[in-house]
Amino acid sequence: MASPLASRNVRNKALGHNGGPALDDYLGPPWGKGDAHLFLHWKRAHRDAWRKVSADVMRFRMDKADRLGLTYEEYTLEILERGRHLQIEDEVRIAEIKAARRKRRRR
């Protein structure tokens, strides 16, 4: 039997959306019309994902991102979302990230 939380998150979910509450640029009560408990779990998960890393790890990611033509945030987000470090050979994925960046700038 599916959990009630799972079924509630499935409806009204846009393609590519993970079902979590908005965490950036959100106006109004922190949890909106949703469940405050669920909001706090998502907020903690977001904070933990972007927690501070050691200076060596940050330098490594910054150097690698610079060589690939990406920002630190884009490179780190790729690690968090896909679980792998981008390589020079990942030309298609790098091009997709850069194209998404251009689309965001146009808005």
TADADA-V450255 format. One record per pair of residues at least 24 apart in sequence whose ideal C-beta (glycine too) atoms are under 10 Angstrom apart, sorted by sequence separation. I is the first residue (numbers start at 1). J is the second residue. D is the distance in Angstrom with one decimal. If there is no record, write none. Layout:
i/j/d
I/J/D
I/J/D
//
This chain:
i/j/d
18/42/8.9
23/47/9.2
61/85/8.6
64/88/9.9
70/94/6.8
74/98/8.5
9/34/9.8
20/45/7.8
21/46/9.7
60/85/9.2
68/93/9.8
69/94/6.9
8/34/9.0
20/46/8.0
50/76/7.9
68/94/5.6
69/95/9.7
71/97/9.2
74/100/8.7
8/35/8.3
49/76/9.1
50/77/9.2
70/97/6.1
74/101/7.0
49/77/9.1
69/97/9.1
70/98/7.5
9/38/8.5
68/97/8.8
69/98/6.8
5/35/8.4
8/38/8.9
50/80/8.1
68/98/9.5
71/101/8.0
49/80/5.4
70/101/8.5
5/37/9.9
49/81/9.6
5/38/7.3
18/81/10.0
//
